[in-house]
């Protein structure tokens, strides 16, 4: 955990660092496993790099652009969802639910445009879990 925390402090603004530390404290209070916390923090670091601005200052257009960048950089060669792109979009939604101030309106209005699709390799293999419902190949959260 020290390595990812040091990396966050080195690479991000003090505002984003403070926000991510608050989120980490919330994960600890929710009894999340260390591996889960590391996954969330690493993903938030990647999202923050792509966003390239403070989370408090984001707009809906910024989020749309961020989702575009995630899919552009992390989807497979056919533009299909991968586990990596899915996880980034999922954690993006989680951070917005946790930090409603970013949403300004107090609603989840920014979240409607973030669509999570089952990664192709899971659909082909017939693998599903609670993260990937059997009822649909696309998950709207």
SELO-985115 format. One record per atom (N, C-alpha, C): atom name; residue in one letter; x negated, y negated, z negated; residue number from 1. Coordinates in Angstrom, 1 decimal. Layout:
# residues N
{atom CA&type a&x X&y Y&z Z&seq NUM};
...
END
This chain:
# residues 141
{atom N&type x&x -0.8&y 1.2&z 0.0&seq 1};
{atom CA&type x&x 0.0&y 0.0&z 0.0&seq 1};
{atom C&type x&x -0.9&y -1.3&z 0.0&seq 1};
{atom N&type x&x -2.0&y -1.2&z -0.6&seq 2};
{atom CA&type x&x -2.9&y -2.3&z -0.7&seq 2};
{atom C&type x&x -3.3&y -2.8&z 0.7&seq 2};
{atom N&type x&x -3.6&y -1.8&z 1.5&seq 3};
{atom CA&type x&x -4.1&y -2.1&z 2.9&seq 3};
{atom C&type x&x -3.1&y -2.9&z 3.7&seq 3};
{atom N&type x&x -1.8&y -2.4&z 3.7&seq 4};
{atom CA&type x&x -0.8&y -3.1&z 4.4&seq 4};
{atom C&type x&x -0.5&y -4.5&z 3.8&seq 4};
{atom N&type x&x -0.5&y -4.6&z 2.5&seq 5};
{atom CA&type x&x -0.2&y -5.9&z 1.9&seq 5};
{atom C&type x&x -1.3&y -6.9&z 2.2&seq 5};
{atom N&type x&x -2.6&y -6.4&z 2.2&seq 6};
{atom CA&type x&x -3.7&y -7.3&z 2.6&seq 6};
{atom C&type x&x -3.6&y -7.7&z 4.0&seq 6};
{atom N&type x&x -3.2&y -6.8&z 4.9&seq 7};
{atom CA&type x&x -3.0&y -7.2&z 6.3&seq 7};
{atom C&type x&x -1.9&y -8.2&z 6.5&seq 7};
{atom N&type x&x -0.8&y -8.0&z 5.8&seq 8};
{atom CA&type x&x 0.3&y -9.0&z 5.8&seq 8};
{atom C&type x&x -0.2&y -10.4&z 5.4&seq 8};
{atom N&type x&x -0.9&y -10.4&z 4.3&seq 9};
{atom CA&type x&x -1.4&y -11.7&z 3.8&seq 9};
{atom C&type x&x -2.4&y -12.4&z 4.8&seq 9};
{atom N&type x&x -3.2&y -11.6&z 5.4&seq 10};
{atom CA&type x&x -4.2&y -12.1&z 6.4&seq 10};
{atom C&type x&x -3.5&y -12.7&z 7.6&seq 10};
{atom N&type x&x -2.5&y -11.9&z 8.1&seq 11};
{atom CA&type x&x -2.0&y -12.2&z 9.5&seq 11};
{atom C&type x&x -0.8&y -13.1&z 9.5&seq 11};
{atom N&type x&x 0.0&y -13.2&z 8.5&seq 12};
{atom CA&type x&x 1.3&y -13.9&z 8.5&seq 12};
{atom C&type x&x 1.2&y -15.2&z 7.7&seq 12};
{atom N&type x&x 2.2&y -16.1&z 8.0&seq 13};
{atom CA&type x&x 2.3&y -17.3&z 7.3&seq 13};
{atom C&type x&x 2.6&y -17.0&z 5.8&seq 13};
{atom N&type x&x 2.4&y -18.0&z 5.0&seq 14};
{atom CA&type x&x 2.7&y -17.8&z 3.5&seq 14};
{atom C&type x&x 4.2&y -17.6&z 3.3&seq 14};
{atom N&type x&x 5.1&y -18.3&z 4.1&seq 15};
{atom CA&type x&x 6.5&y -18.1&z 4.0&seq 15};
{atom C&type x&x 6.9&y -16.7&z 4.4&seq 15};
{atom N&type x&x 6.4&y -16.1&z 5.5&seq 16};
{atom CA&type x&x 6.7&y -14.8&z 5.8&seq 16};
{atom C&type x&x 6.1&y -13.8&z 4.9&seq 16};
{atom N&type x&x 5.0&y -14.0&z 4.4&seq 17};
{atom CA&type x&x 4.4&y -13.1&z 3.4&seq 17};
{atom C&type x&x 5.2&y -13.1&z 2.1&seq 17};
{atom N&type x&x 5.7&y -14.2&z 1.6&seq 18};
{atom CA&type x&x 6.5&y -14.3&z 0.5&seq 18};
{atom C&type x&x 7.8&y -13.5&z 0.7&seq 18};
{atom N&type x&x 8.4&y -13.7&z 1.8&seq 19};
{atom CA&type x&x 9.7&y -13.0&z 2.2&seq 19};
{atom C&type x&x 9.5&y -11.5&z 2.2&seq 19};
{atom N&type x&x 8.4&y -11.0&z 2.8&seq 20};
{atom CA&type x&x 8.1&y -9.6&z 2.9&seq 20};
{atom C&type x&x 7.8&y -9.0&z 1.5&seq 20};
{atom N&type x&x 7.1&y -9.8&z 0.7&seq 21};
{atom CA&type x&x 6.8&y -9.3&z -0.7&seq 21};
{atom C&type x&x 8.1&y -9.2&z -1.5&seq 21};
{atom N&type x&x 9.0&y -10.1&z -1.3&seq 22};
{atom CA&type x&x 10.4&y -10.1&z -2.0&seq 22};
{atom C&type x&x 11.1&y -8.8&z -1.5&seq 22};
{atom N&type x&x 11.0&y -8.6&z -0.2&seq 23};
{atom CA&type x&x 11.7&y -7.4&z 0.3&seq 23};
{atom C&type x&x 11.1&y -6.1&z -0.2&seq 23};
{atom N&type x&x 9.7&y -6.1&z -0.4&seq 24};
{atom CA&type x&x 9.1&y -4.9&z -1.0&seq 24};
{atom C&type x&x 9.5&y -4.7&z -2.4&seq 24};
{atom N&type x&x 9.6&y -5.8&z -3.2&seq 25};
{atom CA&type x&x 10.1&y -5.7&z -4.6&seq 25};
{atom C&type x&x 11.5&y -5.1&z -4.6&seq 25};
{atom N&type x&x 12.3&y -5.5&z -3.6&seq 26};
{atom CA&type x&x 13.7&y -5.0&z -3.6&seq 26};
{atom C&type x&x 13.7&y -3.5&z -3.3&seq 26};
{atom N&type x&x 12.8&y -3.1&z -2.4&seq 27};
{atom CA&type x&x 12.7&y -1.6&z -2.1&seq 27};
{atom C&type x&x 12.2&y -0.8&z -3.3&seq 27};
{atom N&type x&x 11.3&y -1.4&z -4.1&seq 28};
{atom CA&type x&x 10.8&y -0.7&z -5.3&seq 28};
{atom C&type x&x 12.0&y -0.6&z -6.3&seq 28};
{atom N&type x&x 12.8&y -1.7&z -6.4&seq 29};
{atom CA&type x&x 13.9&y -1.6&z -7.4&seq 29};
{atom C&type x&x 15.0&y -0.6&z -6.9&seq 29};
{atom N&type x&x 15.0&y -0.4&z -5.6&seq 30};
{atom CA&type x&x 16.0&y 0.6&z -5.1&seq 30};
{atom C&type x&x 15.4&y 2.0&z -5.1&seq 30};
{atom N&type x&x 14.2&y 2.2&z -5.7&seq 31};
{atom CA&type x&x 13.6&y 3.5&z -5.8&seq 31};
{atom C&type x&x 13.2&y 4.2&z -4.5&seq 31};
{atom N&type x&x 12.8&y 3.3&z -3.5&seq 32};
{atom CA&type x&x 12.4&y 3.9&z -2.2&seq 32};
{atom C&type x&x 11.0&y 4.5&z -2.3&seq 32};
{atom N&type x&x 10.8&y 5.6&z -1.6&seq 33};
{atom CA&type x&x 9.5&y 6.2&z -1.6&seq 33};
{atom C&type x&x 8.4&y 5.3&z -1.0&seq 33};
{atom N&type x&x 7.2&y 5.6&z -1.5&seq 34};
{atom CA&type x&x 6.1&y 4.8&z -1.0&seq 34};
{atom C&type x&x 5.9&y 4.9&z 0.5&seq 34};
{atom N&type x&x 6.1&y 6.0&z 1.1&seq 35};
{atom CA&type x&x 6.0&y 6.2&z 2.5&seq 35};
{atom C&type x&x 7.0&y 5.4&z 3.3&seq 35};
{atom N&type x&x 8.2&y 5.3&z 2.7&seq 36};
{atom CA&type x&x 9.3&y 4.5&z 3.3&seq 36};
{atom C&type x&x 9.0&y 3.1&z 3.2&seq 36};
{atom N&type x&x 8.5&y 2.6&z 2.1&seq 37};
{atom CA&type x&x 8.1&y 1.2&z 1.9&seq 37};
{atom C&type x&x 7.0&y 0.9&z 2.9&seq 37};
{atom N&type x&x 6.0&y 1.7&z 3.1&seq 38};
{atom CA&type x&x 4.9&y 1.5&z 4.0&seq 38};
{atom C&type x&x 5.4&y 1.4&z 5.5&seq 38};
{atom N&type x&x 6.3&y 2.3&z 5.8&seq 39};
{atom CA&type x&x 6.9&y 2.2&z 7.2&seq 39};
{atom C&type x&x 7.7&y 0.9&z 7.4&seq 39};
{atom N&type x&x 8.5&y 0.5&z 6.4&seq 40};
{atom CA&type x&x 9.2&y -0.8&z 6.6&seq 40};
{atom C&type x&x 8.2&y -2.0&z 6.6&seq 40};
{atom N&type x&x 7.2&y -2.0&z 5.8&seq 41};
{atom CA&type x&x 6.2&y -3.1&z 5.8&seq 41};
{atom C&type x&x 5.4&y -3.2&z 7.1&seq 41};
{atom N&type x&x 5.0&y -2.0&z 7.6&seq 42};
{atom CA&type x&x 4.3&y -2.0&z 8.9&seq 42};
{atom C&type x&x 5.1&y -2.5&z 10.0&seq 42};
{atom N&type x&x 6.4&y -2.0&z 10.0&seq 43};
{atom CA&type x&x 7.3&y -2.4&z 11.0&seq 43};
{atom C&type x&x 7.6&y -3.9&z 11.0&seq 43};
{atom N&type x&x 7.8&y -4.4&z 9.8&seq 44};
{atom CA&type x&x 8.0&y -5.9&z 9.6&seq 44};
{atom C&type x&x 6.8&y -6.7&z 10.0&seq 44};
{atom N&type x&x 5.6&y -6.2&z 9.8&seq 45};
{atom CA&type x&x 4.4&y -6.8&z 10.3&seq 45};
{atom C&type x&x 4.4&y -6.9&z 11.8&seq 45};
{atom N&type x&x 4.7&y -5.8&z 12.5&seq 46};
{atom CA&type x&x 4.8&y -5.8&z 13.9&seq 46};
{atom C&type x&x 5.9&y -6.7&z 14.4&seq 46};
{atom N&type x&x 7.1&y -6.7&z 13.8&seq 47};
{atom CA&type x&x 8.1&y -7.6&z 14.2&seq 47};
{atom C&type x&x 7.8&y -9.0&z 14.0&seq 47};
{atom N&type x&x 7.1&y -9.3&z 12.9&seq 48};
{atom CA&type x&x 6.7&y -10.7&z 12.7&seq 48};
{atom C&type x&x 5.6&y -11.2&z 13.7&seq 48};
{atom N&type x&x 4.7&y -10.3&z 14.1&seq 49};
{atom CA&type x&x 3.8&y -10.7&z 15.1&seq 49};
{atom C&type x&x 4.5&y -11.0&z 16.5&seq 49};
{atom N&type x&x 5.5&y -10.1&z 16.8&seq 50};
{atom CA&type x&x 6.2&y -10.4&z 18.0&seq 50};
{atom C&type x&x 7.1&y -11.6&z 18.0&seq 50};
{atom N&type x&x 7.6&y -11.9&z 16.8&seq 51};
{atom CA&type x&x 8.5&y -13.1&z 16.6&seq 51};
{atom C&type x&x 7.6&y -14.4&z 16.7&seq 51};
{atom N&type x&x 6.5&y -14.3&z 16.0&seq 52};
{atom CA&type x&x 5.6&y -15.4&z 16.0&seq 52};
{atom C&type x&x 6.2&y -16.8&z 15.5&seq 52};
{atom N&type x&x 7.0&y -16.6&z 14.5&seq 53};
{atom CA&type x&x 7.5&y -17.8&z 13.8&seq 53};
{atom C&type x&x 8.0&y -17.3&z 12.4&seq 53};
{atom N&type x&x 8.4&y -18.2&z 11.6&seq 54};
{atom CA&type x&x 8.9&y -17.9&z 10.3&seq 54};
{atom C&type x&x 10.3&y -17.3&z 10.4&seq 54};
{atom N&type x&x 10.6&y -16.3&z 9.6&seq 55};
{atom CA&type x&x 11.9&y -15.6&z 9.7&seq 55};
{atom C&type x&x 13.0&y -16.6&z 9.3&seq 55};
{atom N&type x&x 12.7&y -17.5&z 8.4&seq 56};
{atom CA&type x&x 13.7&y -18.5&z 8.0&seq 56};
{atom C&type x&x 14.2&y -19.4&z 9.2&seq 56};
{atom N&type x&x 13.4&y -19.5&z 10.2&seq 57};
{atom CA&type x&x 13.6&y -20.4&z 11.3&seq 57};
{atom C&type x&x 14.2&y -19.7&z 12.5&seq 57};
{atom N&type x&x 14.5&y -18.5&z 12.5&seq 58};
{atom CA&type x&x 14.9&y -17.7&z 13.7&seq 58};
{atom C&type x&x 16.4&y -18.2&z 14.1&seq 58};
{atom N&type x&x 16.6&y -18.0&z 15.3&seq 59};
{atom CA&type x&x 17.9&y -18.3&z 15.9&seq 59};
{atom C&type x&x 18.4&y -17.0&z 16.6&seq 59};
{atom N&type x&x 19.6&y -17.0&z 17.0&seq 60};
{atom CA&type x&x 20.1&y -15.8&z 17.7&seq 60};
{atom C&type x&x 19.3&y -15.5&z 19.0&seq 60};
{atom N&type x&x 18.9&y -16.6&z 19.7&seq 61};
{atom CA&type x&x 18.1&y -16.4&z 20.9&seq 61};
{atom C&type x&x 16.7&y -15.8&z 20.5&seq 61};
{atom N&type x&x 16.2&y -16.2&z 19.4&seq 62};
{atom CA&type x&x 14.9&y -15.5&z 18.9&seq 62};
{atom C&type x&x 15.1&y -14.0&z 18.7&seq 62};
{atom N&type x&x 16.2&y -13.7&z 18.1&seq 63};
{atom CA&type x&x 16.4&y -12.2&z 17.9&seq 63};
{atom C&type x&x 16.6&y -11.5&z 19.2&seq 63};
{atom N&type x&x 17.4&y -12.1&z 20.1&seq 64};
{atom CA&type x&x 17.6&y -11.5&z 21.4&seq 64};
{atom C&type x&x 16.2&y -11.3&z 22.1&seq 64};
{atom N&type x&x 15.4&y -12.3&z 22.0&seq 65};
{atom CA&type x&x 14.0&y -12.2&z 22.6&seq 65};
{atom C&type x&x 13.2&y -11.1&z 21.9&seq 65};
{atom N&type x&x 13.3&y -11.0&z 20.6&seq 66};
{atom CA&type x&x 12.6&y -10.0&z 19.8&seq 66};
{atom C&type x&x 13.0&y -8.6&z 20.2&seq 66};
{atom N&type x&x 14.3&y -8.4&z 20.3&seq 67};
{atom CA&type x&x 14.8&y -7.1&z 20.8&seq 67};
{atom C&type x&x 14.3&y -6.8&z 22.2&seq 67};
{atom N&type x&x 14.3&y -7.8&z 23.1&seq 68};
{atom CA&type x&x 13.7&y -7.6&z 24.4&seq 68};
{atom C&type x&x 12.3&y -7.1&z 24.3&seq 68};
{atom N&type x&x 11.5&y -7.8&z 23.5&seq 69};
{atom CA&type x&x 10.1&y -7.5&z 23.4&seq 69};
{atom C&type x&x 9.9&y -6.1&z 22.9&seq 69};
{atom N&type x&x 10.7&y -5.7&z 21.9&seq 70};
{atom CA&type x&x 10.6&y -4.4&z 21.3&seq 70};
{atom C&type x&x 10.8&y -3.3&z 22.4&seq 70};
{atom N&type x&x 11.9&y -3.5&z 23.1&seq 71};
{atom CA&type x&x 12.2&y -2.5&z 24.2&seq 71};
{atom C&type x&x 11.2&y -2.6&z 25.3&seq 71};
{atom N&type x&x 10.7&y -3.8&z 25.7&seq 72};
{atom CA&type x&x 9.8&y -3.9&z 26.7&seq 72};
{atom C&type x&x 8.4&y -3.2&z 26.4&seq 72};
{atom N&type x&x 8.0&y -3.4&z 25.1&seq 73};
{atom CA&type x&x 6.7&y -2.8&z 24.7&seq 73};
{atom C&type x&x 6.7&y -1.4&z 24.2&seq 73};
{atom N&type x&x 7.8&y -1.0&z 23.6&seq 74};
{atom CA&type x&x 7.8&y 0.3&z 22.9&seq 74};
{atom C&type x&x 8.8&y 1.3&z 23.5&seq 74};
{atom N&type x&x 9.5&y 1.0&z 24.5&seq 75};
{atom CA&type x&x 10.4&y 2.0&z 25.1&seq 75};
{atom C&type x&x 9.5&y 3.0&z 26.0&seq 75};
{atom N&type x&x 10.0&y 4.1&z 26.5&seq 76};
{atom CA&type x&x 9.2&y 5.0&z 27.3&seq 76};
{atom C&type x&x 9.1&y 4.4&z 28.7&seq 76};
{atom N&type x&x 8.4&y 5.1&z 29.6&seq 77};
{atom CA&type x&x 8.2&y 4.6&z 30.9&seq 77};
{atom C&type x&x 9.4&y 4.4&z 31.7&seq 77};
{atom N&type x&x 10.5&y 5.0&z 31.4&seq 78};
{atom CA&type x&x 11.8&y 4.8&z 32.0&seq 78};
{atom C&type x&x 12.7&y 3.7&z 31.4&seq 78};
{atom N&type x&x 12.1&y 3.1&z 30.3&seq 79};
{atom CA&type x&x 12.9&y 2.0&z 29.6&seq 79};
{atom C&type x&x 13.9&y 2.6&z 28.6&seq 79};
{atom N&type x&x 13.7&y 3.9&z 28.3&seq 80};
{atom CA&type x&x 14.7&y 4.5&z 27.4&seq 80};
{atom C&type x&x 14.1&y 4.3&z 25.9&seq 80};
{atom N&type x&x 15.1&y 4.4&z 25.0&seq 81};
{atom CA&type x&x 14.8&y 4.2&z 23.6&seq 81};
{atom C&type x&x 13.8&y 5.3&z 23.2&seq 81};
{atom N&type x&x 12.8&y 5.0&z 22.3&seq 82};
{atom CA&type x&x 11.9&y 5.9&z 21.7&seq 82};
{atom C&type x&x 12.1&y 5.9&z 20.2&seq 82};
{atom N&type x&x 11.6&y 6.8&z 19.5&seq 83};
{atom CA&type x&x 11.7&y 6.7&z 18.0&seq 83};
{atom C&type x&x 11.1&y 5.4&z 17.5&seq 83};
{atom N&type x&x 10.0&y 5.0&z 18.1&seq 84};
{atom CA&type x&x 9.3&y 3.8&z 17.6&seq 84};
{atom C&type x&x 10.2&y 2.5&z 17.9&seq 84};
{atom N&type x&x 10.8&y 2.4&z 19.0&seq 85};
{atom CA&type x&x 11.7&y 1.3&z 19.3&seq 85};
{atom C&type x&x 12.9&y 1.3&z 18.4&seq 85};
{atom N&type x&x 13.5&y 2.5&z 18.3&seq 86};
{atom CA&type x&x 14.6&y 2.7&z 17.4&seq 86};
{atom C&type x&x 14.4&y 2.3&z 16.0&seq 86};
{atom N&type x&x 13.2&y 2.7&z 15.5&seq 87};
{atom CA&type x&x 12.9&y 2.3&z 14.1&seq 87};
{atom C&type x&x 12.7&y 0.8&z 13.9&seq 87};
{atom N&type x&x 12.1&y 0.2&z 14.9&seq 88};
{atom CA&type x&x 11.9&y -1.3&z 14.9&seq 88};
{atom C&type x&x 13.3&y -2.0&z 14.9&seq 88};
{atom N&type x&x 14.2&y -1.6&z 15.7&seq 89};
{atom CA&type x&x 15.5&y -2.3&z 15.7&seq 89};
{atom C&type x&x 16.3&y -2.0&z 14.5&seq 89};
{atom N&type x&x 16.2&y -0.7&z 14.0&seq 90};
{atom CA&type x&x 16.9&y -0.4&z 12.8&seq 90};
{atom C&type x&x 16.4&y -1.2&z 11.6&seq 90};
{atom N&type x&x 15.1&y -1.3&z 11.4&seq 91};
{atom CA&type x&x 14.5&y -2.1&z 10.3&seq 91};
{atom C&type x&x 14.8&y -3.6&z 10.5&seq 91};
{atom N&type x&x 14.9&y -4.1&z 11.7&seq 92};
{atom CA&type x&x 15.3&y -5.5&z 12.0&seq 92};
{atom C&type x&x 16.7&y -5.7&z 11.4&seq 92};
{atom N&type x&x 17.6&y -4.8&z 11.7&seq 93};
{atom CA&type x&x 19.0&y -4.9&z 11.1&seq 93};
{atom C&type x&x 19.0&y -4.8&z 9.6&seq 93};
{atom N&type x&x 18.2&y -4.0&z 9.1&seq 94};
{atom CA&type x&x 18.1&y -3.8&z 7.6&seq 94};
{atom C&type x&x 17.6&y -5.1&z 7.0&seq 94};
{atom N&type x&x 16.6&y -5.7&z 7.5&seq 95};
{atom CA&type x&x 16.1&y -7.0&z 6.9&seq 95};
{atom C&type x&x 17.1&y -8.1&z 7.0&seq 95};
{atom N&type x&x 17.9&y -8.1&z 8.1&seq 96};
{atom CA&type x&x 18.9&y -9.2&z 8.2&seq 96};
{atom C&type x&x 20.0&y -8.9&z 7.2&seq 96};
{atom N&type x&x 20.4&y -7.7&z 7.0&seq 97};
{atom CA&type x&x 21.4&y -7.5&z 6.0&seq 97};
{atom C&type x&x 20.9&y -7.8&z 4.6&seq 97};
{atom N&type x&x 19.6&y -7.6&z 4.3&seq 98};
{atom CA&type x&x 19.1&y -7.9&z 3.0&seq 98};
{atom C&type x&x 18.9&y -9.4&z 2.8&seq 98};
{atom N&type x&x 18.6&y -10.1&z 3.9&seq 99};
{atom CA&type x&x 18.3&y -11.5&z 3.7&seq 99};
{atom C&type x&x 19.3&y -12.4&z 4.5&seq 99};
{atom N&type x&x 20.5&y -12.6&z 4.0&seq 100};
{atom CA&type x&x 21.6&y -13.2&z 4.7&seq 100};
{atom C&type x&x 21.3&y -14.7&z 5.0&seq 100};
{atom N&type x&x 20.4&y -15.3&z 4.3&seq 101};
{atom CA&type x&x 20.0&y -16.7&z 4.6&seq 101};
{atom C&type x&x 19.6&y -16.9&z 6.0&seq 101};
{atom N&type x&x 18.9&y -15.9&z 6.5&seq 102};
{atom CA&type x&x 18.4&y -16.0&z 7.9&seq 102};
{atom C&type x&x 19.6&y -16.1&z 8.9&seq 102};
{atom N&type x&x 20.8&y -15.6&z 8.5&seq 103};
{atom CA&type x&x 21.9&y -15.6&z 9.4&seq 103};
{atom C&type x&x 22.7&y -16.9&z 9.3&seq 103};
{atom N&type x&x 22.3&y -17.8&z 8.4&seq 104};
{atom CA&type x&x 23.0&y -19.1&z 8.3&seq 104};
{atom C&type x&x 24.5&y -19.0&z 7.9&seq 104};
{atom N&type x&x 25.2&y -18.3&z 8.7&seq 105};
{atom CA&type x&x 26.7&y -18.2&z 8.5&seq 105};
{atom C&type x&x 27.1&y -17.3&z 7.4&seq 105};
{atom N&type x&x 26.2&y -16.5&z 6.9&seq 106};
{atom CA&type x&x 26.6&y -15.5&z 5.9&seq 106};
{atom C&type x&x 27.3&y -14.3&z 6.4&seq 106};
{atom N&type x&x 27.3&y -14.2&z 7.8&seq 107};
{atom CA&type x&x 27.9&y -13.0&z 8.4&seq 107};
{atom C&type x&x 26.8&y -12.3&z 9.1&seq 107};
{atom N&type x&x 27.2&y -11.2&z 9.8&seq 108};
{atom CA&type x&x 26.3&y -10.4&z 10.5&seq 108};
{atom C&type x&x 26.3&y -10.7&z 12.0&seq 108};
{atom N&type x&x 26.6&y -12.0&z 12.3&seq 109};
{atom CA&type x&x 26.9&y -12.3&z 13.7&seq 109};
{atom C&type x&x 25.7&y -12.1&z 14.6&seq 109};
{atom N&type x&x 24.4&y -12.2&z 14.1&seq 110};
{atom CA&type x&x 23.3&y -12.0&z 14.9&seq 110};
{atom C&type x&x 23.0&y -10.5&z 15.2&seq 110};
{atom N&type x&x 23.6&y -9.6&z 14.4&seq 111};
{atom CA&type x&x 23.3&y -8.2&z 14.5&seq 111};
{atom C&type x&x 24.1&y -7.5&z 15.6&seq 111};
{atom N&type x&x 25.1&y -8.1&z 16.1&seq 112};
{atom CA&type x&x 26.0&y -7.5&z 17.1&seq 112};
{atom C&type x&x 25.3&y -7.1&z 18.4&seq 112};
{atom N&type x&x 24.2&y -7.9&z 18.7&seq 113};
{atom CA&type x&x 23.5&y -7.6&z 20.0&seq 113};
{atom C&type x&x 22.4&y -6.6&z 19.9&seq 113};
{atom N&type x&x 22.2&y -6.0&z 18.7&seq 114};
{atom CA&type x&x 21.1&y -5.1&z 18.5&seq 114};
{atom C&type x&x 21.7&y -3.7&z 18.6&seq 114};
{atom N&type x&x 21.5&y -3.0&z 19.7&seq 115};
{atom CA&type x&x 22.0&y -1.7&z 19.9&seq 115};
{atom C&type x&x 20.9&y -0.6&z 19.7&seq 115};
{atom N&type x&x 21.3&y 0.4&z 19.0&seq 116};
{atom CA&type x&x 20.4&y 1.5&z 18.8&seq 116};
{atom C&type x&x 20.8&y 2.7&z 19.6&seq 116};
{atom N&type x&x 20.0&y 3.3&z 20.4&seq 117};
{atom CA&type x&x 20.3&y 4.4&z 21.2&seq 117};
{atom C&type x&x 19.5&y 5.6&z 20.7&seq 117};
{atom N&type x&x 20.1&y 6.8&z 20.8&seq 118};
{atom CA&type x&x 19.3&y 8.0&z 20.4&seq 118};
{atom C&type x&x 18.1&y 8.2&z 21.4&seq 118};
{atom N&type x&x 16.9&y 8.3&z 20.9&seq 119};
{atom CA&type x&x 15.8&y 8.6&z 21.7&seq 119};
{atom C&type x&x 16.0&y 9.8&z 22.6&seq 119};
{atom N&type x&x 15.7&y 9.7&z 23.9&seq 120};
{atom CA&type x&x 16.0&y 10.8&z 24.9&seq 120};
{atom C&type x&x 15.5&y 12.1&z 24.4&seq 120};
{atom N&type x&x 14.3&y 12.2&z 23.8&seq 121};
{atom CA&type x&x 13.8&y 13.5&z 23.4&seq 121};
{atom C&type x&x 14.7&y 14.2&z 22.4&seq 121};
{atom N&type x&x 15.4&y 13.4&z 21.6&seq 122};
{atom CA&type x&x 16.3&y 14.0&z 20.6&seq 122};
{atom C&type x&x 17.6&y 14.5&z 21.3&seq 122};
{atom N&type x&x 18.1&y 13.8&z 22.2&seq 123};
{atom CA&type x&x 19.3&y 14.1&z 22.9&seq 123};
{atom C&type x&x 19.1&y 15.4&z 23.7&seq 123};
{atom N&type x&x 17.9&y 15.5&z 24.4&seq 124};
{atom CA&type x&x 17.6&y 16.6&z 25.2&seq 124};
{atom C&type x&x 17.4&y 17.9&z 24.4&seq 124};
{atom N&type x&x 16.8&y 17.8&z 23.2&seq 125};
{atom CA&type x&x 16.5&y 18.9&z 22.4&seq 125};
{atom C&type x&x 17.7&y 19.3&z 21.5&seq 125};
{atom N&type x&x 18.7&y 18.4&z 21.5&seq 126};
{atom CA&type x&x 19.9&y 18.7&z 20.7&seq 126};
{atom C&type x&x 19.7&y 18.5&z 19.2&seq 126};
{atom N&type x&x 18.6&y 17.7&z 18.9&seq 127};
{atom CA&type x&x 18.3&y 17.4&z 17.5&seq 127};
{atom C&type x&x 19.1&y 16.2&z 17.1&seq 127};
{atom N&type x&x 19.8&y 16.3&z 16.0&seq 128};
{atom CA&type x&x 20.5&y 15.2&z 15.4&seq 128};
{atom C&type x&x 20.4&y 15.2&z 13.9&seq 128};
{atom N&type x&x 20.4&y 14.1&z 13.3&seq 129};
{atom CA&type x&x 20.4&y 14.0&z 11.8&seq 129};
{atom C&type x&x 21.4&y 12.9&z 11.5&seq 129};
{atom N&type x&x 21.4&y 12.5&z 10.2&seq 130};
{atom CA&type x&x 22.2&y 11.4&z 9.8&seq 130};
{atom C&type x&x 21.8&y 10.1&z 10.5&seq 130};
{atom N&type x&x 20.6&y 10.0&z 10.9&seq 131};
{atom CA&type x&x 20.2&y 8.8&z 11.7&seq 131};
{atom C&type x&x 20.7&y 8.8&z 13.1&seq 131};
{atom N&type x&x 21.0&y 10.0&z 13.6&seq 132};
{atom CA&type x&x 21.5&y 10.1&z 15.0&seq 132};
{atom C&type x&x 22.8&y 10.9&z 15.0&seq 132};
{atom N&type x&x 23.9&y 10.2&z 14.9&seq 133};
{atom CA&type x&x 25.2&y 10.9&z 14.8&seq 133};
{atom C&type x&x 25.5&y 11.8&z 15.9&seq 133};
{atom N&type x&x 26.2&y 12.8&z 15.7&seq 134};
{atom CA&type x&x 26.6&y 13.7&z 16.8&seq 134};
{atom C&type x&x 27.7&y 13.1&z 17.7&seq 134};
{atom N&type x&x 28.5&y 12.2&z 17.2&seq 135};
{atom CA&type x&x 29.6&y 11.7&z 17.9&seq 135};
{atom C&type x&x 29.3&y 10.8&z 19.1&seq 135};
{atom N&type x&x 28.1&y 10.2&z 19.1&seq 136};
{atom CA&type x&x 27.8&y 9.3&z 20.2&seq 136};
{atom C&type x&x 26.3&y 9.2&z 20.4&seq 136};
{atom N&type x&x 25.9&y 8.8&z 21.6&seq 137};
{atom CA&type x&x 24.4&y 8.6&z 21.8&seq 137};
{atom C&type x&x 24.0&y 7.2&z 21.6&seq 137};
{atom N&type x&x 25.0&y 6.3&z 21.4&seq 138};
{atom CA&type x&x 24.6&y 5.0&z 21.0&seq 138};
{atom C&type x&x 25.3&y 4.6&z 19.7&seq 138};
{atom N&type x&x 24.5&y 4.0&z 18.9&seq 139};
{atom CA&type x&x 24.9&y 3.7&z 17.5&seq 139};
{atom C&type x&x 25.0&y 2.1&z 17.4&seq 139};
{atom N&type x&x 26.1&y 1.6&z 17.0&seq 140};
{atom CA&type x&x 26.3&y 0.2&z 16.8&seq 140};
{atom C&type x&x 26.3&y 0.0&z 15.3&seq 140};
{atom N&type x&x 25.4&y -0.7&z 14.7&seq 141};
{atom CA&type x&x 25.4&y -0.9&z 13.3&seq 141};
{atom C&type x&x 25.8&y -2.3&z 12.9&seq 141};
END
